[in-house]
Amino acid sequence: MTTLIKNATIVNSDEIFKANILIDGEIIADITTDEPKADSVIDTTGKLVIPGLIDMHVHFRDPGLEYKDDINSGSETAVAGGVTTCLPMANTNPVNDNAVITRDMIAKAKARGLIDLLPIGAITKSMGGNKVVEMGDMVEAGAVAFSDDGLPVASSDVMRYALEYSKHFGSFVINHSQDCSLCRGGHMNEGRVSAILGIKGMPREQEEIMVSRDLLLAKLTGGHIHIAHVSSEWSLKLIKQARDEGINVTCEVTPHHFTYTEDELMNYDTNFKMSPPLRTSSDVKAVREAIANGLVDVIVTDHAPHHTDEKFLEFDKAPFGILGLQTLIPMTLDLVREGLIDYKKMVELTSFNPAKLLKLNNKGKIAKGMMADIVIVDPDLEYVYDKNLNKSKSQNSPLIDKKLKGAAIKTIKSGKLVFDFPNVVA
């Protein structure tokens, strides 16, 4: 089966050019100015053609919490957002702390056939923070990194071993940077807004303390530490200093942390409740500057579905988490429209850099011989992101029923069309 994508404006991390793309089976067979014959033709005049997005931080709730989302619905949500490769976190039930669960997750995704699913294994057994998992077995089964996301590893000794073991197996560790002893019972950023609302807050220092510790342990071990969902200005300063001194550190940020501040919580909207929490305008400014200057390696979603009944509670009882897969492209395009980054930088942050970090040599770029994971983006499409467009089982996004601009209008995974944007009235 061959497919020709013609009149393409191809955006890679290092170039933008016009050409036609010939797909043969799962592979990009040619990039050409000719128009070879093909079984099907897609005309992309006026659109952008970019590599499939790679989201290094999602929660699919499978196994065990499938009423929120599962691997099937998560896959459908991903491709509707232009994401063709997902890394689900290990906080499932049971926890993904062994090779059997890792293999089962991968098998479910392969059976659905929409995305490549690369599981992140737990750092410790049952995410209990004590005994490091059998990393070698899990890497062999397909785990690509290790994290007790949501339950930070409090023991420096355990984190040291995790960094040493993951280094031995050519992998890396992702810690949820939070000193829980400093924020236990907190529900939002500690500051002006929490004082006004009378809600217990979590100071930025709870993130910064854990970032500091993990950077020092990476210095000690030579292991690779990846700092998840950075939300604090000082965290970024610490990461920059560590990187300048040769410590093996990478980091990620989310669209909600480069877009929203704690002021969004003034009406107690639990869809803005997340961990780490939305912080101050100075933190948002610092995150945006770090994206522009190259300190941030990756943009992720931290897609965290929760059932409507769980979010429709008093603020201090509702769970942390926000949907993100289908709003990744429009929210990142906002940075382009504002002149903070260009299209090439957008591809670097959402596809090229994740592929590089994960050693996925056949992803992250549109070129001959690469996997045909391709997204056709209309940056000017305006539409209402409503419950009909939302593919997740959950609805916990403050952007539901809001007008957005920019979307994946077609997603191709391994040469197969897996998503086609419906005709909607803005």
Solvent accessible surface area in square Angstrom, and as a share of the most:
residue,aa,sasa,rsa
1,M,152,0.68
2,T,33,0.19
3,T,11,0.06
4,L,1,0.01
5,I,0,0.00
6,K,47,0.20
7,N,75,0.38
8,A,0,0.00
9,T,23,0.14
10,I,0,0.00
11,V,0,0.00
12,N,1,0.01
13,S,22,0.14
14,D,95,0.49
15,E,66,0.30
16,I,82,0.42
17,F,62,0.26
18,K,153,0.65
19,A,11,0.09
20,N,14,0.07
21,I,0,0.00
22,L,29,0.15
23,I,1,0.01
24,D,74,0.39
25,G,36,0.34
26,E,98,0.44
27,I,67,0.34
28,I,1,0.01
29,A,34,0.26
30,D,51,0.26
31,I,42,0.22
32,T,21,0.12
33,T,122,0.71
34,D,101,0.53
35,E,114,0.51
36,P,42,0.26
37,K,197,0.84
38,A,29,0.23
39,D,97,0.50
40,S,40,0.26
41,V,80,0.46
42,I,23,0.12
43,D,80,0.42
44,T,2,0.01
45,T,86,0.50
46,G,68,0.65
47,K,52,0.22
48,L,21,0.10
49,V,0,0.00
50,I,6,0.03
51,P,3,0.02
52,G,4,0.04
53,L,1,0.01
54,I,3,0.02
55,D,0,0.00
56,M,0,0.00
57,H,0,0.00
58,V,0,0.00
59,H,12,0.05
60,F,3,0.01
61,R,18,0.07
62,D,6,0.03
63,P,22,0.14
64,G,37,0.35
65,L,50,0.25
66,E,62,0.28
67,Y,110,0.42
68,K,17,0.07
69,D,0,0.00
70,D,22,0.12
71,I,1,0.00
72,N,73,0.37
73,S,9,0.06
74,G,0,0.00
75,S,0,0.00
76,E,56,0.25
77,T,2,0.01
78,A,0,0.00
79,V,3,0.02
80,A,9,0.07
81,G,3,0.02
82,G,0,0.00
83,V,0,0.00
84,T,1,0.01
85,T,0,0.00
86,C,0,0.00
87,L,0,0.00
88,P,1,0.01
89,M,3,0.01
90,A,0,0.00
91,N,44,0.23
92,T,12,0.07
93,N,93,0.48
94,P,80,0.51
95,V,26,0.15
96,N,0,0.00
97,D,14,0.07
98,N,49,0.25
99,A,16,0.12
100,V,111,0.64
101,I,21,0.11
102,T,0,0.00
103,R,124,0.45
104,D,64,0.33
105,M,1,0.00
106,I,29,0.15
107,A,55,0.43
108,K,71,0.30
109,A,1,0.01
110,K,152,0.65
111,A,92,0.72
112,R,92,0.34
113,G,35,0.34
114,L,12,0.06
115,I,8,0.04
116,D,45,0.23
117,L,7,0.03
118,L,31,0.16
119,P,0,0.00
120,I,0,0.00
121,G,0,0.00
122,A,0,0.00
123,I,0,0.00
124,T,0,0.00
125,K,81,0.34
126,S,78,0.50
127,M,12,0.05
128,G,49,0.48
129,G,16,0.15
130,N,119,0.61
131,K,141,0.60
132,V,22,0.12
133,V,6,0.03
134,E,118,0.53
135,M,4,0.02
136,G,21,0.20
137,D,77,0.40
138,M,1,0.00
139,V,48,0.28
140,E,141,0.63
141,A,11,0.09
142,G,23,0.23
143,A,4,0.03
144,V,35,0.20
145,A,0,0.00
146,F,0,0.00
147,S,0,0.00
148,D,0,0.00
149,D,6,0.03
150,G,41,0.40
151,L,102,0.51
152,P,19,0.12
153,V,0,0.00
154,A,85,0.66
155,S,42,0.27
156,S,50,0.32
157,D,83,0.43
158,V,17,0.10
159,M,0,0.00
160,R,97,0.35
161,Y,95,0.36
162,A,0,0.00
163,L,0,0.00
164,E,56,0.25
165,Y,101,0.38
166,S,0,0.00
167,K,111,0.47
168,H,145,0.65
169,F,84,0.35
170,G,49,0.47
171,S,13,0.09
172,F,8,0.03
173,V,0,0.00
174,I,0,0.00
175,N,0,0.00
176,H,10,0.04
177,S,7,0.04
178,Q,17,0.07
179,D,31,0.16
180,C,42,0.25
181,S,92,0.60
182,L,79,0.40
183,C,8,0.05
184,R,168,0.61
185,G,46,0.44
186,G,6,0.06
187,H,35,0.16
188,M,1,0.00
189,N,2,0.01
190,E,99,0.44
191,G,31,0.30
192,R,139,0.51
193,V,0,0.00
194,S,7,0.05
195,A,82,0.63
196,I,99,0.50
197,L,23,0.11
198,G,68,0.65
199,I,23,0.12
200,K,122,0.52
201,G,8,0.08
202,M,5,0.02
203,P,20,0.12
204,R,81,0.30
205,E,88,0.39
206,Q,1,0.00
207,E,3,0.01
208,E,20,0.09
209,I,86,0.43
210,M,12,0.05
211,V,0,0.00
212,S,35,0.23
213,R,39,0.14
214,D,0,0.00
215,L,9,0.04
216,L,115,0.57
217,L,19,0.10
218,A,2,0.01
219,K,131,0.55
220,L,103,0.51
221,T,19,0.11
222,G,38,0.36
223,G,0,0.00
224,H,26,0.12
225,I,0,0.00
226,H,0,0.00
227,I,0,0.00
228,A,2,0.01
229,H,4,0.02
230,V,0,0.00
231,S,4,0.02
232,S,0,0.00
233,E,52,0.23
234,W,144,0.50
235,S,0,0.00
236,L,8,0.04
237,K,96,0.41
238,L,39,0.19
239,I,0,0.00
240,K,109,0.46
241,Q,107,0.48
242,A,6,0.05
243,R,72,0.26
244,D,103,0.53
245,E,117,0.52
246,G,66,0.64
247,I,23,0.12
248,N,72,0.37
249,V,7,0.04
250,T,15,0.09
251,C,0,0.00
252,E,0,0.00
253,V,0,0.00
254,T,0,0.00
255,P,5,0.03
256,H,8,0.03
257,H,8,0.03
258,F,1,0.01
259,T,57,0.33
260,Y,27,0.10
261,T,29,0.17
262,E,9,0.04
263,D,70,0.36
264,E,67,0.30
265,L,2,0.01
266,M,85,0.38
267,N,112,0.57
268,Y,105,0.40
269,D,40,0.21
270,T,15,0.08
271,N,35,0.18
272,F,20,0.08
273,K,4,0.02
274,M,5,0.02
275,S,21,0.14
276,P,5,0.03
277,P,2,0.01
278,L,1,0.00
279,R,3,0.01
280,T,34,0.20
281,S,79,0.51
282,S,51,0.33
283,D,1,0.01
284,V,16,0.09
285,K,126,0.54
286,A,14,0.11
287,V,0,0.00
288,R,55,0.20
289,E,85,0.38
290,A,4,0.03
291,I,0,0.00
292,A,47,0.37
293,N,107,0.55
294,G,32,0.31
295,L,20,0.10
296,V,2,0.01
297,D,22,0.11
298,V,0,0.00
299,I,1,0.01
300,V,0,0.00
301,T,0,0.00
302,D,15,0.08
303,H,1,0.00
304,A,8,0.07
305,P,0,0.00
306,H,13,0.06
307,H,67,0.30
308,T,76,0.44
309,D,99,0.51
310,E,41,0.18
311,K,10,0.04
312,F,177,0.74
313,L,86,0.43
314,E,102,0.46
315,F,14,0.06
316,D,75,0.39
317,K,132,0.56
318,A,4,0.03
319,P,37,0.23
320,F,71,0.30
321,G,7,0.06
322,I,11,0.06
323,L,6,0.03
324,G,8,0.07
325,L,1,0.00
326,Q,22,0.10
327,T,6,0.03
328,L,2,0.01
329,I,2,0.01
330,P,5,0.03
331,M,15,0.07
332,T,0,0.00
333,L,2,0.01
334,D,55,0.28
335,L,1,0.01
336,V,25,0.14
337,R,95,0.35
338,E,106,0.48
339,G,64,0.61
340,L,50,0.25
341,I,15,0.08
342,D,71,0.37
343,Y,65,0.25
344,K,66,0.28
345,K,37,0.16
346,M,6,0.03
347,V,2,0.01
348,E,45,0.20
349,L,0,0.00
350,T,1,0.01
351,S,1,0.00
352,F,72,0.30
353,N,22,0.11
354,P,0,0.00
355,A,4,0.03
356,K,146,0.62
357,L,33,0.16
358,L,18,0.09
359,K,142,0.60
360,L,34,0.17
361,N,136,0.70
362,N,59,0.30
363,K,23,0.10
364,G,4,0.04
365,K,60,0.25
366,I,3,0.01
367,A,25,0.19
368,K,142,0.60
369,G,47,0.45
370,M,29,0.13
371,M,32,0.14
372,A,0,0.00
373,D,10,0.05
374,I,0,0.00
375,V,0,0.00
376,I,1,0.01
377,V,2,0.01
378,D,21,0.11
379,P,14,0.09
380,D,97,0.50
381,L,45,0.22
382,E,76,0.34
383,Y,7,0.03
384,V,50,0.28
385,Y,7,0.03
386,D,39,0.20
387,K,126,0.54
388,N,133,0.68
389,L,13,0.06
390,N,10,0.05
391,K,83,0.35
392,S,7,0.05
393,K,96,0.41
394,S,1,0.01
395,Q,48,0.22
396,N,3,0.02
397,S,5,0.03
398,P,14,0.09
399,L,25,0.13
400,I,20,0.10
401,D,92,0.47
402,K,105,0.45
403,K,120,0.51
404,L,17,0.08
405,K,71,0.30
406,G,0,0.00
407,A,6,0.04
408,A,2,0.02
409,I,29,0.15
410,K,46,0.20
411,T,0,0.00
412,I,3,0.01
413,K,11,0.05
414,S,28,0.18
415,G,15,0.14
416,K,125,0.53
417,L,83,0.41
418,V,24,0.14
419,F,24,0.10
420,D,75,0.39
421,F,32,0.13
422,P,60,0.38
423,N,159,0.81
424,V,60,0.34
425,V,143,0.82
426,A,63,0.48
